[in-house]
Amino acid sequence: MSDPANATAHLIDGKQAAEDIKLEIAAEVEQLKAAGQKVPHLAAILVGHDGGSETYVRNKVLACERVGFASTLLRFEDDITEAELLAQVASLNENADIDGFIVQLPLPKHIDAEKVIEAIRPEKDVDGFHPTNLGRMVAGLPALLPATPSGIVELLARAGIKTSGQHAVVIGRSNIVGTPVSILLAKNLETANCTVTLCHSRTKNLPEVVRQADIIVAAIGRPEFVTADMVKPGAVVIDVGTTRVTDANKKSGFSLKGDVNFAEVAPLASRITPVPGGVGPMTIAMLLLNTLRAAKGEIYPKSK
């Protein structure tokens, strides 16, 4: 068992990995500029004033500036109708200057998020949520991959963590993280080749199943759900959770909690991501990478 005092030595630094990716993207943007080509342009639609969404979109805008992208933020109050929002999506679809865009989730309850996602053209779907991109991913075809799942796989690779032949247990089956990351980890790729078990709320003997894992991906959205009794010594733990929890000791009035009880699990894990500073920065980095790929027409040829 690892010494708790040395837990920080086992952290997987998502901030540094994301910074490395941004530097790589920025260098490529400079090459585009030098060649007289258009710089990538990312747009975001933000509906309402959800605190987490505000922070996330602000970080996306700052990240665009960091790598030399153009960026546009379209803000709407939460009383926007579904039809009005779909009209905004259609406008961005037709705007040749916009290479990719995202509609920040969650959306107000009166708007069908799936309908909005399906309205985004696959070639501009830099979140990687459109059924066409998800289907191409499953089929092993080039696709704009979901940002968080692809960020997890990239983070494992950049941290030098062996995945081939390892048993990965994914907790959570959402279409945004759990299901796609389970597919990516099982792919016959150098950065994957895991045997994958996908767990969810109906999984029997969940702690017993998770204890078998060499790699745990916790994406269930329940703070500190994964405890020490669910983790075998030496496992790699990837914590996707970011739940705001009231914290009177913080100036903001809240703190971020992951899906893993870090204090309990870190001493057991061989490597572990912190919250914040683990998966979150990778999500934004992969969103930028998708935008660059969209701008270059790497997945879907650009119309002339």
N, C-alpha and C positions, 0 to 999 in steps of 0.2 A: 504494500500500500504506500502511496506517495505521502511525503511529509506535508501537512497543511501549510507549513511555513514556506514551502517551495512551490505552492500552487501557481504563483504567477509565472514561474518558469515554464509551465505547461500551457500557457494561454496561446490560442491561435489568434494572431493579430489581424483582424479584418480591416482595420484602419490602414495598416501598412500595405496590405495586399491591394486594397482599393486605390491607395495613392500610387502604387506602382502601375496599375492599369491606367489610371488617369494620365500619368506621365507618358505612357506608351501612346494613348489616344492623342494627347496634345502634340506629340512629335509628328503623328500622322496628319493632324490638321495643319500643321506648319508646312508639311510637304504639299498638301492640297492647295494652300494659299500660294506657295512658291510656284506651283504649276498653273496658277491663274484659275483654279477651280473654286466652285462655291463651297463655303464652309457648311457643315451640317447644321440643321435648324430643328430644334426640339420644341414642341408646344405642349402645354399642360392645361387641362380644364379642371378648375377647383370649384366645387359646389358647396356652399355653406361655410361654416367656421369651425369645423372639427379641429381640436387642438393638435392631434397627432398628424392629421392631413396637412394642416398649415405648416407644421415643422418639416414634414417630409417634402412638400412641394418647394418650400424655401430652400432646402438643401439641394434639391434638383437644379434650381435656378443658379445657385452658387457654383454647383459642380459644372454646369454648362460654361459659366464664365471662366472657370479654372482651366478647362481644356480648349477654350477658344470657339465653342459652339455659339450660334445665335439661339436665343430662347424667347418664347412668348408665353405669358401666363394670362389665361382668360378666367376671370372670377365671376361667379354668379351666386345670387342668394339662394337659400334652400327652398324657396317657393317657385323656382323655375319649373315649368311644366316639362313632362317627358318629351313632348313634341318640340318644344323650344330647344331642349338639350340635343335632341337628335338632329335638329337643323344646324346646330353649331358643329356637331360631328361631321355632317355632310359638307359643311363649308371648309373644314380643315382637310377633309378627303380631297376636295377639288383644288385646294391651294397648292400650287406647284412648288412654292418656296418652302413649304413645311415638309421635311423629310420623314418625321415621325411625331406621333403625339400620344399622350396618355390622358385618360379620364380618371382622376383620382378617386379611389374607393375608400370608404363606403359612400354610397349615394343615398339621398333621402328615400324613405320607405315608399313614397308614391312613384318612384322611378324604377323601372325594371332594369337592373344592372346588366343582365344577360343580353337584353335587347340592345343596350347601348354598346356593349363590347362587340356584338355581332355586326353592328353598324360601322365599326372602324374597318377600313380596308386592311387586309392582311399585310400588305407591304408597308403600311404606316403604323402597324400595331407593335410598337417597340416595348410594350409591357409583355408581349408574347401570350396574351390571353385568348386571342381569337381562335375559334374552333379549327380554322385552316392551319394555323401555326401549331396548335396542339396536335392535330392529326398528322401533320408532316413530321413532328418530333417523334410520335409513336412509330411511324413508318420508317424512321431513320433517314428521312429526307432533310435537306437543308431547310432551316426554319429560323425565324426570330424566336428564340427560346425564352420561356418565362424567366424574368430577371432574378428573382430570389432563388429558385431551384438551380439555375445555371450558375449563379453566384456561389452556392454551396459547393457544387462540384468543383468549380474553379478554385475556391478557397482550400479545399482538401488537397488539390493538386499542387498549389503554390506552397502549402505548408509541408509538402513532401510526405503526406500520409498515404500509406499503401491502401488501395481499395480493392485491387484484383483478388478475388477469392474470399474476400471478407464478408461477414454476415452483417448487413445493415438493417436496422429496424427503424422504420419511420413511424412516428406517432402523429396521426392526423391525416385525413384523406381529402383535404380541400383541393379544388381545382387550381388554386393559386400556388400552393406550396407542396403539400403532402403527396398527392397523386403524381404530379409531374416529376418531383425529385426522386420518387421511387422508380419511375421509368428511366430517368437519366442514369441513376446509379446502377441499374441492371444492364445498360447498353454494353455491347461488345466494343468498348473503347478503352484506350490506355488509361483514361482518368476515371474509369468506372469498373465494370466487370464484377460487381457485388452480387451476392445472393441476397435478395431483398424480401423482408417481411413488412407488409403495410398494416399497421394497427389503427384501431379507431374505437369509438365509444362502445361498440358491441363485441370487442375482442375479449374472449374468455382468458382468465389467468394472465392479464396484461403484464403485471410485474415479472412473472416467470418468463414470459416471451421476451420482454425487453432485456432481462438479465443474460440472455443468450447472445446479445449483440456485441460485435466488435466495434461497430459504429452506430451511434444513436443520433437520429435527427428528430428533435422534439419540436413539433409544429402543431400543437393542439390548442393553443390560445388560452391556456389555464395556468396562471402564475404559480411557479414552484411545484408543478405537478410531478416532475420526475425527482424522486428522492433516492437516497443512498442505497436503499434495499432493492432498487430496480437496476442497479448498475454493477456490472462485474468489474473487478479491478483491472485497470489497463485499457478500458474502453475509451474510444474517442467520442466526445459528446459535442454535438452541434445544436445550439440553442437558438431557435428561430423566433421565440416569443418576445413580444414587446408590449406588455400590458402596463398601463398607467395605474399606479397604486397610490392612494393618498399617503402623503408623508409630511407631517408637520415640521420636520427638521430641514426640509428643503425650501429654498426661497420660492421655487415655483409652486410649492404645495403638493408636489407628487414626485414619485421616483419610478423608474422603469424596472419592471421585473420580467425575467425570462420565464420560460416554461420549465426550467431546471432550478432546483434548489441548489444554488451555486455553492454555498457554504458547506453543504453536506457532500455534494458530488465531486467537487474539484479535487479533494484529496485522493479520491479513488481513480479519477480519469487520468489517462496518459496524456491526453490533449483535450482542451475544452475551449469553447468560445465564450467570451464575456458578453454581458448585456448591460449597457450598450458597448459598441466597439467590435462586435463580431460579425454577424451576418448582415446587419443593417447597411453598413458602408458598401458592402459588396453588391447589394441590390441596386444601388444608385450607379455604381461603376458599370454593372452589366447593362443597365438601361442606356447609359452613354454608349457602350459598345454596340448595342443593337441599333442605336441611332446612326452611328458611323456606318454600320453595315447597310442600313437602309439607304443612307445618302449615297453610298457607293454602288448600290444596286447589286450587292453580293448574293442576296437570296432571291429577290424578285427583280428582274431586269428593269431599269429605269426607262420610262416612256420617253421617246425622243421629242 
